[in-house]
Amino acid sequence: MTEASEAMDKRLAGPVELRDFLDRAGSLTLADRRALVAQALVLIEQNYVHLPLKVAMHAVNPVQRLRLLALRLGRQGEASMDPEWRFHAELSQIFHSVRDLHTNYLLPEPFAGRIAYLPYQVEEYYEGQERHYVVARVVAGFAAQGFGPGVRVTHWNGVPIDRTRDGCSPRCPRAAWRCGSPARGTSWPCAPICSTGPTSTWTAGRGRRPT
């Protein structure tokens, strides 16, 4: 991140605040949303052969969630419908609840190709069987008092970071129980909006330097 390639520099050029982006992102009408949910029902209920297995394995019910989403959309009007990013986020969670990349849901423009990121990277490591998280690197030019590479992250938005980390599974488009495995480790927070959608407009971390 501190030695970004030219291609990455171009992708990060002209960043905008996530809140500002969400305020103007999206052009789906209410009819478009209803059509998407109807097609999703056809796909999952009538064509997804692994549905009974996934329902049993993960204790999920994507068909019923889609029916409830369709019912809610039927009660909304153009003026009262939810922001588009919330619609995409819910539809993404429904598809990803079966934890199968064959049922992935990719968002359209202007979300496609965008990346939501914070100006630092967190990585996990193990001491014996105990998992920890540490700031690995920061974006060039970013500075915060007492914060930098080597700081151990203990909380995320006021929640113990292990709980936050494990809770990302329903939003993760893969079969793993977590968004990463201990063998491979993980690096975050940097996520393509095209696959998971934004989950919050701000994030705060708390950490300490190891003694």
C-alpha positions as CSV (number, residue, x, y, z in Angstrom):
1,M,0.0,0.0,0.0
2,T,2.9,2.4,0.7
3,E,4.5,1.4,-2.6
4,A,1.4,1.2,-4.8
5,S,1.8,0.2,-8.4
6,E,0.9,2.7,-11.1
7,A,-2.3,0.7,-11.8
8,M,-3.3,0.9,-8.2
9,D,-2.5,4.6,-8.1
10,K,-5.0,5.2,-10.9
11,R,-7.7,3.1,-9.2
12,L,-7.2,5.1,-6.0
13,A,-7.1,8.5,-7.8
14,G,-9.9,10.9,-6.9
15,P,-11.4,9.0,-3.9
16,V,-14.8,10.0,-2.5
17,E,-16.3,9.5,0.9
18,L,-18.4,6.4,1.0
19,R,-21.3,8.4,2.4
20,D,-21.2,10.8,-0.5
21,F,-21.0,8.0,-3.0
22,L,-24.0,6.1,-1.6
23,D,-26.1,9.3,-1.6
24,R,-26.0,9.4,-5.4
25,A,-25.3,5.8,-6.4
26,G,-27.9,3.7,-8.2
27,S,-30.7,4.1,-10.8
28,L,-32.9,1.1,-10.3
29,T,-36.6,1.7,-10.3
30,L,-39.0,-0.1,-8.0
31,A,-40.1,-2.2,-11.0
32,D,-36.4,-3.1,-11.7
33,R,-36.0,-4.3,-8.1
34,R,-39.2,-6.4,-8.2
35,A,-38.0,-8.0,-11.4
36,L,-34.6,-8.8,-9.9
37,V,-36.2,-10.5,-6.9
38,A,-38.6,-12.5,-9.1
39,Q,-35.8,-13.7,-11.3
40,A,-33.7,-14.6,-8.2
41,L,-36.7,-16.7,-6.9
42,V,-36.8,-18.6,-10.3
43,L,-33.0,-19.2,-10.1
44,I,-32.8,-20.4,-6.5
45,E,-36.1,-22.1,-6.0
46,Q,-36.4,-23.8,-9.4
47,N,-32.8,-24.2,-10.7
48,Y,-30.4,-24.4,-7.8
49,V,-30.0,-28.2,-7.3
50,H,-27.9,-27.8,-4.1
51,L,-30.6,-25.9,-2.3
52,P,-31.8,-28.7,0.0
53,L,-28.2,-29.5,1.0
54,K,-27.3,-25.9,1.7
55,V,-30.5,-25.3,3.7
56,A,-29.6,-28.3,5.9
57,M,-25.9,-27.5,6.1
58,H,-26.2,-23.8,7.0
59,A,-29.7,-23.5,8.5
60,V,-30.7,-20.8,6.0
61,N,-33.8,-20.3,3.9
62,P,-33.0,-18.0,0.9
63,V,-36.3,-18.8,-0.8
64,Q,-38.4,-17.5,2.1
65,R,-36.1,-14.4,2.5
66,L,-36.7,-13.6,-1.2
67,R,-40.4,-14.0,-0.8
68,L,-40.4,-11.6,2.2
69,L,-38.2,-9.1,0.2
70,A,-40.7,-9.3,-2.7
71,L,-43.6,-8.7,-0.2
72,R,-41.9,-5.7,1.2
73,L,-41.2,-4.3,-2.3
74,G,-44.8,-4.8,-3.1
75,R,-45.8,-2.5,-0.3
76,Q,-43.3,0.3,-1.2
77,G,-43.7,3.1,-3.6
78,E,-41.1,5.0,-5.7
79,A,-40.9,7.7,-3.0
80,S,-40.7,5.3,0.0
81,M,-38.4,2.6,-1.3
82,D,-35.1,1.9,0.5
83,P,-31.8,3.3,-0.8
84,E,-30.5,1.2,-3.6
85,W,-27.4,0.1,-1.7
86,R,-29.6,-1.4,1.0
87,F,-31.5,-3.4,-1.6
88,H,-28.3,-4.7,-3.1
89,A,-26.8,-5.5,0.4
90,E,-29.9,-7.6,1.3
91,L,-29.9,-9.4,-2.0
92,S,-26.2,-10.1,-1.7
93,Q,-26.7,-11.6,1.8
94,I,-29.4,-13.8,0.6
95,F,-27.3,-15.2,-2.3
96,H,-24.2,-15.5,-0.1
97,S,-26.1,-17.2,2.7
98,V,-25.7,-20.6,0.9
99,R,-21.9,-20.0,0.8
100,D,-21.5,-21.1,-2.8
101,L,-19.7,-19.1,-5.5
102,H,-22.0,-20.6,-8.1
103,T,-24.7,-18.4,-6.6
104,N,-22.7,-15.2,-6.4
105,Y,-24.5,-11.9,-6.8
106,L,-22.5,-9.0,-8.5
107,L,-23.7,-5.5,-8.2
108,P,-24.3,-3.3,-11.4
109,E,-22.8,0.1,-12.1
110,P,-22.0,2.4,-10.4
111,F,-21.0,-0.1,-7.7
112,A,-19.2,-2.5,-10.0
113,G,-15.5,-1.8,-10.1
114,R,-15.5,0.4,-7.0
115,I,-13.5,-0.5,-3.9
116,A,-14.3,0.6,-0.3
117,Y,-11.1,0.8,1.7
118,L,-9.6,2.3,4.9
119,P,-6.1,3.8,4.8
120,Y,-4.5,0.9,6.6
121,Q,-4.3,-2.9,6.3
122,V,-5.0,-5.3,9.1
123,E,-3.6,-8.9,9.1
124,E,-4.1,-11.8,11.4
125,Y,-1.5,-14.0,13.1
126,Y,-1.4,-16.7,15.7
127,E,0.4,-17.2,18.9
128,G,-0.2,-20.8,19.6
129,Q,-3.9,-21.2,19.2
130,E,-4.7,-17.6,20.0
131,R,-5.6,-15.4,17.1
132,H,-4.5,-11.7,17.0
133,Y,-4.8,-8.8,14.5
134,V,-2.1,-6.2,13.8
135,V,-1.8,-3.2,11.6
136,A,0.5,-4.3,8.8
137,R,0.9,-1.2,6.8
138,V,-0.7,2.2,6.1
139,V,-1.3,4.3,3.0
140,A,1.4,6.8,2.3
141,G,0.5,10.2,3.7
142,F,-1.9,8.8,6.4
143,A,-1.0,9.5,10.0
144,A,-2.8,9.2,13.3
145,Q,-1.3,9.7,16.8
146,G,-0.4,6.4,18.4
147,F,-1.5,4.4,15.3
148,G,0.7,2.7,12.8
149,P,2.3,-0.6,11.7
150,G,2.7,-2.9,14.7
151,V,-0.4,-1.8,16.6
152,R,-2.5,-4.7,17.7
153,V,-6.2,-4.2,16.9
154,T,-8.5,-5.4,19.6
155,H,-11.9,-3.9,18.7
156,W,-13.8,-2.9,15.6
157,N,-16.6,-0.3,16.0
158,G,-16.7,-1.1,19.7
159,V,-17.1,-4.8,19.1
160,P,-14.3,-7.3,19.9
161,I,-12.6,-7.9,16.6
162,D,-12.9,-11.7,16.7
163,R,-16.6,-11.4,16.9
164,T,-16.7,-8.9,14.0
165,R,-14.4,-11.1,12.0
166,D,-16.5,-14.2,12.5
167,G,-19.7,-12.3,11.8
168,C,-18.6,-11.4,8.2
169,S,-19.4,-15.0,7.1
170,P,-23.0,-14.3,5.9
171,R,-21.7,-11.5,3.7
172,C,-18.9,-13.6,2.2
173,P,-19.4,-15.1,-1.2
174,R,-17.6,-18.4,-0.6
175,A,-18.2,-21.7,1.0
176,A,-15.8,-21.2,4.0
177,W,-17.3,-20.6,7.4
178,R,-15.2,-17.5,7.7
179,C,-13.9,-15.0,5.1
180,G,-10.5,-16.5,5.4
181,S,-8.8,-19.6,6.9
182,P,-6.1,-19.7,9.6
183,A,-3.8,-21.4,7.1
184,R,-3.9,-18.6,4.6
185,G,-4.5,-15.7,7.0
186,T,-6.4,-12.6,5.9
187,S,-5.7,-9.0,5.0
188,W,-8.4,-6.4,5.4
189,P,-10.2,-3.9,5.4
190,C,-10.5,-3.6,1.6
191,A,-13.5,-5.0,-0.2
192,P,-14.8,-4.7,-3.7
193,I,-18.3,-3.1,-3.5
194,C,-19.3,-5.2,-6.6
195,S,-19.6,-8.4,-4.6
196,T,-20.5,-7.6,-1.0
197,G,-21.9,-4.1,-0.9
198,P,-21.1,-1.6,1.7
199,T,-22.0,-2.5,5.3
200,S,-21.4,0.8,7.1
201,T,-20.5,4.4,6.2
202,W,-17.8,4.7,8.9
203,T,-15.6,2.5,10.9
204,A,-13.5,2.9,14.0
205,G,-10.9,0.6,15.3
206,R,-9.2,0.4,18.7
207,G,-5.9,-1.1,19.3
208,R,-2.7,-1.1,21.4
209,R,0.9,-1.7,20.9
210,P,2.0,-5.1,22.2
211,T,4.2,-5.0,25.3
